[in-house]
Amino acid sequence: MANTELEKSVGIKNSQVEHPRETPLEINHEIECPRCYAMMSLCSDFDSLFYSCEECSFILYTIKKNYLP
Ligand SMILES: [Zn+2]
């Protein structure tokens, strides 16, 4: 479909302008806790990023900054 191709090329143009290629993914600063549905805030320590819930102390790890096998 012509419409789909047009949307694709526009999307690629926009992403090149707004986001550098090094950015792997968007990280939300707050997400909903899967346990108690309170808002979890984004925290980071020396090697990882994680969300922590103040209501139930649930910790959700997202990505490692430095991946070591
Ligand atoms: Zn919670």
N, CA, C, O and the ligand as a Tripos MOL2 file, in Angstrom:
@<TRIPOS>MOLECULE
protein
  277   275    70     0     0
PROTEIN
NO_CHARGES

@<TRIPOS>ATOM
      1 N           0.8420   -1.2200    0.0000 N.3       1 MET1
      2 CA          0.0000    0.0000    0.0000 C.3       1 MET1
      3 C           0.8620    1.2500    0.0000 C.2       1 MET1
      4 O           1.8730    1.3190    0.6990 O.2       1 MET1
      5 N           0.4640    2.2180   -0.7740 N.am      2 ALA2
      6 CA          1.2460    3.4580   -0.8770 C.3       2 ALA2
      7 C           1.2810    4.2070    0.4590 C.2       2 ALA2
      8 O           2.3080    4.7690    0.8390 O.2       2 ALA2
      9 N           0.1650    4.2060    1.1510 N.am      3 ASN3
     10 CA          0.1090    4.9190    2.4310 C.3       3 ASN3
     11 C           1.1350    4.3790    3.4240 C.2       3 ASN3
     12 O           1.8140    5.1520    4.1000 O.2       3 ASN3
     13 N           1.2460    3.0730    3.5110 N.am      4 THR4
     14 CA          2.1730    2.4600    4.4590 C.3       4 THR4
     15 C           3.6110    2.8570    4.1440 C.2       4 THR4
     16 O           4.3750    3.1810    5.0520 O.2       4 THR4
     17 N           3.9860    2.8350    2.8650 N.am      5 GLU5
     18 CA          5.3440    3.2100    2.4850 C.3       5 GLU5
     19 C           5.6350    4.6610    2.8350 C.2       5 GLU5
     20 O           6.7310    4.9930    3.2860 O.2       5 GLU5
     21 N           4.6590    5.5100    2.6280 N.am      6 LEU6
     22 CA          4.8440    6.9270    2.9390 C.3       6 LEU6
     23 C           5.0680    7.1180    4.4410 C.2       6 LEU6
     24 O           5.9740    7.8430    4.8500 O.2       6 LEU6
     25 N           4.2460    6.4690    5.2510 N.am      7 GLU7
     26 CA          4.3960    6.5940    6.7050 C.3       7 GLU7
     27 C           5.7590    6.1100    7.1580 C.2       7 GLU7
     28 O           6.3720    6.7120    8.0400 O.2       7 GLU7
     29 N           6.2500    5.0040    6.5480 N.am      8 LYS8
     30 CA          7.5490    4.4650    6.9200 C.3       8 LYS8
     31 C           8.6610    5.4700    6.6710 C.2       8 LYS8
     32 O           9.4870    5.7030    7.5530 O.2       8 LYS8
     33 N           8.6990    6.0730    5.4800 N.am      9 SER9
     34 CA          9.7810    6.9940    5.1620 C.3       9 SER9
     35 C           9.7160    8.2350    6.0400 C.2       9 SER9
     36 O          10.7550    8.7610    6.4360 O.2       9 SER9
     37 N           8.5350    8.7030    6.3450 N.am     10 VAL10
     38 CA          8.3900    9.8480    7.2400 C.3      10 VAL10
     39 C           8.8960    9.4950    8.6300 C.2      10 VAL10
     40 O           9.5920   10.2880    9.2640 O.2      10 VAL10
     41 N           8.5450    8.2990    9.1040 N.am     11 GLY11
     42 CA          8.9850    7.8490   10.4270 C.3      11 GLY11
     43 C          10.4950    7.7820   10.5290 C.2      11 GLY11
     44 O          11.0640    8.1890   11.5420 O.2      11 GLY11
     45 N          11.1570    7.2730    9.4920 N.am     12 ILE12
     46 CA         12.6180    7.1700    9.4970 C.3      12 ILE12
     47 C          13.2380    8.5640    9.5330 C.2      12 ILE12
     48 O          14.1820    8.8050   10.2850 O.2      12 ILE12
     49 N          12.7130    9.4750    8.7300 N.am     13 LYS13
     50 CA         13.2160   10.8500    8.7310 C.3      13 LYS13
     51 C          13.1320   11.4620   10.1340 C.2      13 LYS13
     52 O          14.1060   12.0220   10.6370 O.2      13 LYS13
     53 N          11.9650   11.3480   10.7490 N.am     14 ASN14
     54 CA         11.7620   11.9370   12.0740 C.3      14 ASN14
     55 C          12.7200   11.3470   13.1070 C.2      14 ASN14
     56 O          13.2880   12.0780   13.9190 O.2      14 ASN14
     57 N          12.9010   10.0270   13.0770 N.am     15 SER15
     58 CA         13.7440    9.3970   14.0890 C.3      15 SER15
     59 C          15.2040    9.8050   13.9080 C.2      15 SER15
     60 O          15.9410    9.9040   14.8890 O.2      15 SER15
     61 N          15.6280   10.0410   12.6750 N.am     16 GLN16
     62 CA         17.0060   10.4670   12.4600 C.3      16 GLN16
     63 C          17.2320   11.8790   12.9960 C.2      16 GLN16
     64 O          18.3130   12.1890   13.4950 O.2      16 GLN16
     65 N          16.2300   12.7210   12.8940 N.am     17 VAL17
     66 CA         16.3750   14.0890   13.3620 C.3      17 VAL17
     67 C          16.3190   14.1550   14.8890 C.2      17 VAL17
     68 O          17.1240   14.8410   15.5170 O.2      17 VAL17
     69 N          15.3620   13.4360   15.4770 N.am     18 GLU18
     70 CA         15.0940   13.6280   16.9010 C.3      18 GLU18
     71 C          15.9430   12.7340   17.8060 C.2      18 GLU18
     72 O          16.2740   13.1280   18.9240 O.2      18 GLU18
     73 N          16.3030   11.5240   17.3310 N.am     19 HIS19
     74 CA         17.0050   10.6030   18.2090 C.3      19 HIS19
     75 C          18.2960   10.1260   17.5520 C.2      19 HIS19
     76 O          18.2600    9.6060   16.4360 O.2      19 HIS19
     77 N          19.4080   10.2890   18.2090 N.am     20 PRO20
     78 CA         20.6560    9.7150   17.6870 C.3      20 PRO20
     79 C          20.5990    8.1970   17.7350 C.2      20 PRO20
     80 O          19.8590    7.6230   18.5340 O.2      20 PRO20
     81 N          21.3960    7.5340   16.8640 N.am     21 ARG21
     82 CA         21.3430    6.0810   16.7610 C.3      21 ARG21
     83 C          21.8270    5.3790   18.0180 C.2      21 ARG21
     84 O          21.4660    4.2250   18.2500 O.2      21 ARG21
     85 N          22.6260    6.0360   18.8240 N.am     22 GLU22
     86 CA         23.1860    5.4020   20.0160 C.3      22 GLU22
     87 C          22.1150    5.1140   21.0710 C.2      22 GLU22
     88 O          22.2810    4.2270   21.9080 O.2      22 GLU22
     89 N          21.0170    5.8720   21.0230 N.am     23 THR23
     90 CA         19.9630    5.6570   22.0090 C.3      23 THR23
     91 C          19.2740    4.3260   21.7470 C.2      23 THR23
     92 O          18.6090    4.1760   20.7220 O.2      23 THR23
     93 N          19.4170    3.3490   22.6530 N.am     24 PRO24
     94 CA         18.8820    2.0170   22.3920 C.3      24 PRO24
     95 C          17.3650    1.9410   22.5440 C.2      24 PRO24
     96 O          16.6950    1.3110   21.7270 O.2      24 PRO24
     97 N          16.8340    2.5560   23.5510 N.am     25 LEU25
     98 CA         15.3940    2.5180   23.7650 C.3      25 LEU25
     99 C          14.9790    3.6610   24.6810 C.2      25 LEU25
    100 O          15.7870    4.2240   25.4200 O.2      25 LEU25
    101 N          13.7240    3.9770   24.6100 N.am     26 GLU26
    102 CA         13.2170    5.0150   25.5010 C.3      26 GLU26
    103 C          13.0030    4.4390   26.8930 C.2      26 GLU26
    104 O          12.4980    3.3270   27.0460 O.2      26 GLU26
    105 N          13.3910    5.2020   27.9020 N.am     27 ILE27
    106 CA         13.2020    4.7580   29.2790 C.3      27 ILE27
    107 C          12.2470    5.7190   29.9740 C.2      27 ILE27
    108 O          12.5050    6.9190   30.0780 O.2      27 ILE27
    109 N          11.1570    5.1680   30.4370 N.am     28 ASN28
    110 CA         10.2170    5.9920   31.1860 C.3      28 ASN28
    111 C          10.7510    6.2080   32.5950 C.2      28 ASN28
    112 O          11.3230    5.2990   33.1970 O.2      28 ASN28
    113 N          10.5650    7.3940   33.1050 N.am     29 HIS29
    114 CA         11.0560    7.6700   34.4500 C.3      29 HIS29
    115 C          10.1340    7.1070   35.5220 C.2      29 HIS29
    116 O          10.5560    6.8830   36.6570 O.2      29 HIS29
    117 N           8.8920    6.8810   35.1650 N.am     30 GLU30
    118 CA          7.9720    6.2880   36.1250 C.3      30 GLU30
    119 C           7.1050    5.2640   35.4100 C.2      30 GLU30
    120 O           6.5860    5.5210   34.3230 O.2      30 GLU30
    121 N           6.9540    4.1030   36.0300 N.am     31 ILE31
    122 CA          6.0600    3.0840   35.4890 C.3      31 ILE31
    123 C           5.1490    2.5910   36.6060 C.2      31 ILE31
    124 O           5.3840    2.8650   37.7830 O.2      31 ILE31
    125 N           4.1100    1.8640   36.2200 N.am     32 GLU32
    126 CA          3.1660    1.3520   37.2030 C.3      32 GLU32
    127 C           3.6910    0.0380   37.7700 C.2      32 GLU32
    128 O           4.1350   -0.8350   37.0250 O.2      32 GLU32
    129 N           3.6390   -0.0930   39.0780 N.am     33 CYS33
    130 CA          4.0930   -1.3170   39.7310 C.3      33 CYS33
    131 C           3.1720   -2.4740   39.3560 C.2      33 CYS33
    132 O           1.9540   -2.3490   39.4800 O.2      33 CYS33
    133 N           3.7320   -3.6050   38.8960 N.am     34 PRO34
    134 CA          2.9010   -4.7520   38.5280 C.3      34 PRO34
    135 C           2.2630   -5.4250   39.7340 C.2      34 PRO34
    136 O           1.3170   -6.1980   39.5840 O.2      34 PRO34
    137 N           2.7660   -5.1430   40.9160 N.am     35 ARG35
    138 CA          2.2410   -5.7720   42.1300 C.3      35 ARG35
    139 C           1.1040   -4.9750   42.7480 C.2      35 ARG35
    140 O           0.0230   -5.5080   42.9970 O.2      35 ARG35
    141 N           1.3550   -3.6920   42.9920 N.am     36 CYS36
    142 CA          0.3770   -2.9140   43.7640 C.3      36 CYS36
    143 C          -0.1500   -1.7140   42.9770 C.2      36 CYS36
    144 O          -0.9820   -0.9600   43.4830 O.2      36 CYS36
    145 N           0.3240   -1.5320   41.7520 N.am     37 TYR37
    146 CA         -0.1550   -0.4840   40.8460 C.3      37 TYR37
    147 C           0.1410    0.9300   41.3240 C.2      37 TYR37
    148 O          -0.4830    1.8860   40.8650 O.2      37 TYR37
    149 N           1.0920    1.0650   42.2450 N.am     38 ALA38
    150 CA          1.5890    2.3920   42.5820 C.3      38 ALA38
    151 C           2.6140    2.8030   41.5280 C.2      38 ALA38
    152 O           3.0080    1.9800   40.7020 O.2      38 ALA38
    153 N           3.0460    4.0430   41.5410 N.am     39 MET39
    154 CA          4.0580    4.4650   40.5980 C.3      39 MET39
    155 C           5.4390    4.0770   41.1130 C.2      39 MET39
    156 O           5.7870    4.3260   42.2670 O.2      39 MET39
    157 N           6.2190    3.4570   40.2180 N.am     40 MET40
    158 CA          7.5890    3.1050   40.5550 C.3      40 MET40
    159 C           8.5100    4.1660   39.9620 C.2      40 MET40
    160 O           8.2730    4.6430   38.8520 O.2      40 MET40
    161 N           9.5440    4.5320   40.6850 N.am     41 SER41
    162 CA         10.4640    5.5330   40.1540 C.3      41 SER41
    163 C          11.7620    4.8840   39.6930 C.2      41 SER41
    164 O          12.1980    3.8640   40.2280 O.2      41 SER41
    165 N          12.3620    5.5000   38.6910 N.am     42 LEU42
    166 CA         13.5850    4.9720   38.0830 C.3      42 LEU42
    167 C          14.7810    5.3070   38.9650 C.2      42 LEU42
    168 O          14.9790    6.4580   39.3530 O.2      42 LEU42
    169 N          15.5680    4.2950   39.2750 N.am     43 CYS43
    170 CA         16.7750    4.4830   40.0720 C.3      43 CYS43
    171 C          17.9520    3.8980   39.3080 C.2      43 CYS43
    172 O          17.7730    3.1300   38.3630 O.2      43 CYS43
    173 N          19.1460    4.2650   39.7220 N.am     44 SER44
    174 CA         20.3190    3.6690   39.0910 C.3      44 SER44
    175 C          21.4090    3.4980   40.1220 C.2      44 SER44
    176 O          21.5850    4.3340   41.0080 O.2      44 SER44
    177 N          22.1390    2.4040   39.9960 N.am     45 ASP45
    178 CA         23.3570    2.2810   40.7800 C.3      45 ASP45
    179 C          24.5240    2.1620   39.8200 C.2      45 ASP45
    180 O          24.3810    2.5080   38.6470 O.2      45 ASP45
    181 N          25.6670    1.6880   40.2720 N.am     46 PHE46
    182 CA         26.8610    1.7880   39.4410 C.3      46 PHE46
    183 C          26.7910    1.0070   38.1370 C.2      46 PHE46
    184 O          27.4520    1.3810   37.1680 O.2      46 PHE46
    185 N          26.0030   -0.0760   38.0830 N.am     47 ASP47
    186 CA         26.0210   -0.8650   36.8470 C.3      47 ASP47
    187 C          24.6500   -1.1970   36.2820 C.2      47 ASP47
    188 O          24.5530   -1.9550   35.3160 O.2      47 ASP47
    189 N          23.5940   -0.6510   36.8590 N.am     48 SER48
    190 CA         22.2860   -1.0230   36.3350 C.3      48 SER48
    191 C          21.2510    0.0680   36.5770 C.2      48 SER48
    192 O          21.4200    0.9580   37.4110 O.2      48 SER48
    193 N          20.1740   -0.0430   35.8080 N.am     49 LEU49
    194 CA         19.0210    0.8140   35.9960 C.3      49 LEU49
    195 C          17.8670   -0.0500   36.4860 C.2      49 LEU49
    196 O          17.6760   -1.1680   36.0080 O.2      49 LEU49
    197 N          17.1050    0.4620   37.4300 N.am     50 PHE50
    198 CA         15.9870   -0.3350   37.9160 C.3      50 PHE50
    199 C          14.8810    0.5740   38.4200 C.2      50 PHE50
    200 O          15.1060    1.7400   38.7430 O.2      50 PHE50
    201 N          13.6910    0.0170   38.4790 N.am     51 TYR51
    202 CA         12.5510    0.7240   39.0450 C.3      51 TYR51
    203 C          12.3210    0.1930   40.4480 C.2      51 TYR51
    204 O          12.3850   -1.0140   40.6830 O.2      51 TYR51
    205 N          12.0550    1.0940   41.3750 N.am     52 SER52
    206 CA         11.7570    0.6520   42.7220 C.3      52 SER52
    207 C          10.4120    1.2090   43.1570 C.2      52 SER52
    208 O          10.0930    2.3730   42.9100 O.2      52 SER52
    209 N           9.6150    0.3420   43.8200 N.am     53 CYS53
    210 CA          8.3040    0.7410   44.3020 C.3      53 CYS53
    211 C           8.3840    1.0460   45.7940 C.2      53 CYS53
    212 O           8.7970    0.2030   46.5910 O.2      53 CYS53
    213 N           7.9890    2.2460   46.1560 N.am     54 GLU54
    214 CA          8.0420    2.6150   47.5660 C.3      54 GLU54
    215 C           6.9360    1.9420   48.3680 C.2      54 GLU54
    216 O           7.0640    1.7630   49.5800 O.2      54 GLU54
    217 N           5.8540    1.5690   47.6970 N.am     55 GLU55
    218 CA          4.7050    0.9870   48.3940 C.3      55 GLU55
    219 C           4.9810   -0.4390   48.8590 C.2      55 GLU55
    220 O           4.6910   -0.7820   50.0050 O.2      55 GLU55
    221 N           5.5420   -1.2770   47.9760 N.am     56 CYS56
    222 CA          5.7050   -2.6960   48.3180 C.3      56 CYS56
    223 C           7.1570   -3.1620   48.1850 C.2      56 CYS56
    224 O           7.4350   -4.3550   48.3060 O.2      56 CYS56
    225 N           8.0840   -2.2290   47.9360 N.am     57 SER57
    226 CA          9.5110   -2.5480   47.8570 C.3      57 SER57
    227 C           9.8500   -3.4930   46.7060 C.2      57 SER57
    228 O          10.8790   -4.1690   46.7340 O.2      57 SER57
    229 N           8.9970   -3.5360   45.7110 N.am     58 PHE58
    230 CA          9.2700   -4.3610   44.5340 C.3      58 PHE58
    231 C          10.3420   -3.6850   43.6890 C.2      58 PHE58
    232 O          10.3020   -2.4740   43.4740 O.2      58 PHE58
    233 N          11.2970   -4.4730   43.2140 N.am     59 ILE59
    234 CA         12.3780   -3.9530   42.3680 C.3      59 ILE59
    235 C          12.2830   -4.5940   40.9990 C.2      59 ILE59
    236 O          12.1900   -5.8150   40.8710 O.2      59 ILE59
    237 N          12.3060   -3.7490   39.9750 N.am     60 LEU60
    238 CA         12.2430   -4.2620   38.6070 C.3      60 LEU60
    239 C          13.4660   -3.7760   37.8510 C.2      60 LEU60
    240 O          13.6290   -2.5790   37.6130 O.2      60 LEU60
    241 N          14.3280   -4.7200   37.4750 N.am     61 TYR61
    242 CA         15.5320   -4.3560   36.7460 C.3      61 TYR61
    243 C          15.2280   -4.1890   35.2710 C.2      61 TYR61
    244 O          14.4340   -4.9450   34.7110 O.2      61 TYR61
    245 N          15.8440   -3.2140   34.6420 N.am     62 THR62
    246 CA         15.6180   -2.9680   33.2220 C.3      62 THR62
    247 C          16.8230   -3.3950   32.3940 C.2      62 THR62
    248 O          16.7850   -4.4320   31.7310 O.2      62 THR62
    249 N          17.8790   -2.6120   32.4290 N.am     63 ILE63
    250 CA         19.0500   -2.9380   31.6110 C.3      63 ILE63
    251 C          20.3150   -2.7960   32.4430 C.2      63 ILE63
    252 O          20.3630   -2.0300   33.4050 O.2      63 ILE63
    253 N          21.3170   -3.5350   32.0600 N.am     64 LYS64
    254 CA         22.6450   -3.3500   32.6240 C.3      64 LYS64
    255 C          23.3760   -2.3080   31.7890 C.2      64 LYS64
    256 O          23.3510   -2.3670   30.5600 O.2      64 LYS64
    257 N          24.0120   -1.3720   32.4360 N.am     65 LYS65
    258 CA         24.7790   -0.3720   31.6900 C.3      65 LYS65
    259 C          25.9700   -1.0140   31.0140 C.2      65 LYS65
    260 O          26.2690   -0.7060   29.8600 O.2      65 LYS65
    261 N          26.6590   -1.9090   31.7210 N.am     66 ASN66
    262 CA         27.8050   -2.6090   31.1590 C.3      66 ASN66
    263 C          27.5230   -4.1020   31.2340 C.2      66 ASN66
    264 O          27.4920   -4.6870   32.3160 O.2      66 ASN66
    265 N          27.3200   -4.7030   30.0830 N.am     67 TYR67
    266 CA         26.9970   -6.1250   30.0660 C.3      67 TYR67
    267 C          28.2630   -6.9530   30.0870 C.2      67 TYR67
    268 O          29.1160   -6.8250   29.2080 O.2      67 TYR67
    269 N          28.3850   -7.8100   31.1000 N.am     68 LEU68
    270 CA         29.5210   -8.7180   31.2010 C.3      68 LEU68
    271 C          29.0000  -10.1460   31.2440 C.2      68 LEU68
    272 O          28.2380  -10.4850   32.1500 O.2      68 LEU68
    273 N          29.3780  -10.9840   30.3080 N.am     69 PRO69
    274 CA         28.8980  -12.3630   30.2830 C.3      69 PRO69
    275 C          29.4900  -13.2220   31.4010 C.2      69 PRO69
    276 O          29.1750  -14.4070   31.5020 O.2      69 PRO69
    277 ZN          4.4170   -1.8710   44.3980 Zn       70 ZN70
@<TRIPOS>BOND
     1     1     2 1
     2     2     3 1
     3     3     4 2
     4     3     5 am
     5     5     6 1
     6     6     7 1
     7     7     8 2
     8     7     9 am
     9     9    10 1
    10    10    11 1
    11    11    12 2
    12    11    13 am
    13    13    14 1
    14    14    15 1
    15    15    16 2
    16    15    17 am
    17    17    18 1
    18    18    19 1
    19    19    20 2
    20    19    21 am
    21    21    22 1
    22    22    23 1
    23    23    24 2
    24    23    25 am
    25    25    26 1
    26    26    27 1
    27    27    28 2
    28    27    29 am
    29    29    30 1
    30    30    31 1
    31    31    32 2
    32    31    33 am
    33    33    34 1
    34    34    35 1
    35    35    36 2
    36    35    37 am
    37    37    38 1
    38    38    39 1
    39    39    40 2
    40    39    41 am
    41    41    42 1
    42    42    43 1
    43    43    44 2
    44    43    45 am
    45    45    46 1
    46    46    47 1
    47    47    48 2
    48    47    49 am
    49    49    50 1
    50    50    51 1
    51    51    52 2
    52    51    53 am
    53    53    54 1
    54    54    55 1
    55    55    56 2
    56    55    57 am
    57    57    58 1
    58    58    59 1
    59    59    60 2
    60    59    61 am
    61    61    62 1
    62    62    63 1
    63    63    64 2
    64    63    65 am
    65    65    66 1
    66    66    67 1
    67    67    68 2
    68    67    69 am
    69    69    70 1
    70    70    71 1
    71    71    72 2
    72    71    73 am
    73    73    74 1
    74    74    75 1
    75    75    76 2
    76    75    77 am
    77    77    78 1
    78    78    79 1
    79    79    80 2
    80    79    81 am
    81    81    82 1
    82    82    83 1
    83    83    84 2
    84    83    85 am
    85    85    86 1
    86    86    87 1
    87    87    88 2
    88    87    89 am
    89    89    90 1
    90    90    91 1
    91    91    92 2
    92    91    93 am
    93    93    94 1
    94    94    95 1
    95    95    96 2
    96    95    97 am
    97    97    98 1
    98    98    99 1
    99    99   100 2
   100    99   101 am
   101   101   102 1
   102   102   103 1
   103   103   104 2
   104   103   105 am
   105   105   106 1
   106   106   107 1
   107   107   108 2
   108   107   109 am
   109   109   110 1
   110   110   111 1
   111   111   112 2
   112   111   113 am
   113   113   114 1
   114   114   115 1
   115   115   116 2
   116   115   117 am
   117   117   118 1
   118   118   119 1
   119   119   120 2
   120   119   121 am
   121   121   122 1
   122   122   123 1
   123   123   124 2
   124   123   125 am
   125   125   126 1
   126   126   127 1
   127   127   128 2
   128   127   129 am
   129   129   130 1
   130   130   131 1
   131   131   132 2
   132   131   133 am
   133   133   134 1
   134   134   135 1
   135   135   136 2
   136   135   137 am
   137   137   138 1
   138   138   139 1
   139   139   140 2
   140   139   141 am
   141   141   142 1
   142   142   143 1
   143   143   144 2
   144   143   145 am
   145   145   146 1
   146   146   147 1
   147   147   148 2
   148   147   149 am
   149   149   150 1
   150   150   151 1
   151   151   152 2
   152   151   153 am
   153   153   154 1
   154   154   155 1
   155   155   156 2
   156   155   157 am
   157   157   158 1
   158   158   159 1
   159   159   160 2
   160   159   161 am
   161   161   162 1
   162   162   163 1
   163   163   164 2
   164   163   165 am
   165   165   166 1
   166   166   167 1
   167   167   168 2
   168   167   169 am
   169   169   170 1
   170   170   171 1
   171   171   172 2
   172   171   173 am
   173   173   174 1
   174   174   175 1
   175   175   176 2
   176   175   177 am
   177   177   178 1
   178   178   179 1
   179   179   180 2
   180   179   181 am
   181   181   182 1
   182   182   183 1
   183   183   184 2
   184   183   185 am
   185   185   186 1
   186   186   187 1
   187   187   188 2
   188   187   189 am
   189   189   190 1
   190   190   191 1
   191   191   192 2
   192   191   193 am
   193   193   194 1
   194   194   195 1
   195   195   196 2
   196   195   197 am
   197   197   198 1
   198   198   199 1
   199   199   200 2
   200   199   201 am
   201   201   202 1
   202   202   203 1
   203   203   204 2
   204   203   205 am
   205   205   206 1
   206   206   207 1
   207   207   208 2
   208   207   209 am
   209   209   210 1
   210   210   211 1
   211   211   212 2
   212   211   213 am
   213   213   214 1
   214   214   215 1
   215   215   216 2
   216   215   217 am
   217   217   218 1
   218   218   219 1
   219   219   220 2
   220   219   221 am
   221   221   222 1
   222   222   223 1
   223   223   224 2
   224   223   225 am
   225   225   226 1
   226   226   227 1
   227   227   228 2
   228   227   229 am
   229   229   230 1
   230   230   231 1
   231   231   232 2
   232   231   233 am
   233   233   234 1
   234   234   235 1
   235   235   236 2
   236   235   237 am
   237   237   238 1
   238   238   239 1
   239   239   240 2
   240   239   241 am
   241   241   242 1
   242   242   243 1
   243   243   244 2
   244   243   245 am
   245   245   246 1
   246   246   247 1
   247   247   248 2
   248   247   249 am
   249   249   250 1
   250   250   251 1
   251   251   252 2
   252   251   253 am
   253   253   254 1
   254   254   255 1
   255   255   256 2
   256   255   257 am
   257   257   258 1
   258   258   259 1
   259   259   260 2
   260   259   261 am
   261   261   262 1
   262   262   263 1
   263   263   264 2
   264   263   265 am
   265   265   266 1
   266   266   267 1
   267   267   268 2
   268   267   269 am
   269   269   270 1
   270   270   271 1
   271   271   272 2
   272   271   273 am
   273   273   274 1
   274   274   275 1
   275   275   276 2
@<TRIPOS>SUBSTRUCTURE
     1 MET1         2 RESIDUE 1 A MET
     2 ALA2         6 RESIDUE 1 A ALA
     3 ASN3        10 RESIDUE 1 A ASN
     4 THR4        14 RESIDUE 1 A THR
     5 GLU5        18 RESIDUE 1 A GLU
     6 LEU6        22 RESIDUE 1 A LEU
     7 GLU7        26 RESIDUE 1 A GLU
     8 LYS8        30 RESIDUE 1 A LYS
     9 SER9        34 RESIDUE 1 A SER
    10 VAL10       38 RESIDUE 1 A VAL
    11 GLY11       42 RESIDUE 1 A GLY
    12 ILE12       46 RESIDUE 1 A ILE
    13 LYS13       50 RESIDUE 1 A LYS
    14 ASN14       54 RESIDUE 1 A ASN
    15 SER15       58 RESIDUE 1 A SER
    16 GLN16       62 RESIDUE 1 A GLN
    17 VAL17       66 RESIDUE 1 A VAL
    18 GLU18       70 RESIDUE 1 A GLU
    19 HIS19       74 RESIDUE 1 A HIS
    20 PRO20       78 RESIDUE 1 A PRO
    21 ARG21       82 RESIDUE 1 A ARG
    22 GLU22       86 RESIDUE 1 A GLU
    23 THR23       90 RESIDUE 1 A THR
    24 PRO24       94 RESIDUE 1 A PRO
    25 LEU25       98 RESIDUE 1 A LEU
    26 GLU26      102 RESIDUE 1 A GLU
    27 ILE27      106 RESIDUE 1 A ILE
    28 ASN28      110 RESIDUE 1 A ASN
    29 HIS29      114 RESIDUE 1 A HIS
    30 GLU30      118 RESIDUE 1 A GLU
    31 ILE31      122 RESIDUE 1 A ILE
    32 GLU32      126 RESIDUE 1 A GLU
    33 CYS33      130 RESIDUE 1 A CYS
    34 PRO34      134 RESIDUE 1 A PRO
    35 ARG35      138 RESIDUE 1 A ARG
    36 CYS36      142 RESIDUE 1 A CYS
    37 TYR37      146 RESIDUE 1 A TYR
    38 ALA38      150 RESIDUE 1 A ALA
    39 MET39      154 RESIDUE 1 A MET
    40 MET40      158 RESIDUE 1 A MET
    41 SER41      162 RESIDUE 1 A SER
    42 LEU42      166 RESIDUE 1 A LEU
    43 CYS43      170 RESIDUE 1 A CYS
    44 SER44      174 RESIDUE 1 A SER
    45 ASP45      178 RESIDUE 1 A ASP
    46 PHE46      182 RESIDUE 1 A PHE
    47 ASP47      186 RESIDUE 1 A ASP
    48 SER48      190 RESIDUE 1 A SER
    49 LEU49      194 RESIDUE 1 A LEU
    50 PHE50      198 RESIDUE 1 A PHE
    51 TYR51      202 RESIDUE 1 A TYR
    52 SER52      206 RESIDUE 1 A SER
    53 CYS53      210 RESIDUE 1 A CYS
    54 GLU54      214 RESIDUE 1 A GLU
    55 GLU55      218 RESIDUE 1 A GLU
    56 CYS56      222 RESIDUE 1 A CYS
    57 SER57      226 RESIDUE 1 A SER
    58 PHE58      230 RESIDUE 1 A PHE
    59 ILE59      234 RESIDUE 1 A ILE
    60 LEU60      238 RESIDUE 1 A LEU
    61 TYR61      242 RESIDUE 1 A TYR
    62 THR62      246 RESIDUE 1 A THR
    63 ILE63      250 RESIDUE 1 A ILE
    64 LYS64      254 RESIDUE 1 A LYS
    65 LYS65      258 RESIDUE 1 A LYS
    66 ASN66      262 RESIDUE 1 A ASN
    67 TYR67      266 RESIDUE 1 A TYR
    68 LEU68      270 RESIDUE 1 A LEU
    69 PRO69      274 RESIDUE 1 A PRO
    70 ZN70       277 GROUP 0 **** ****
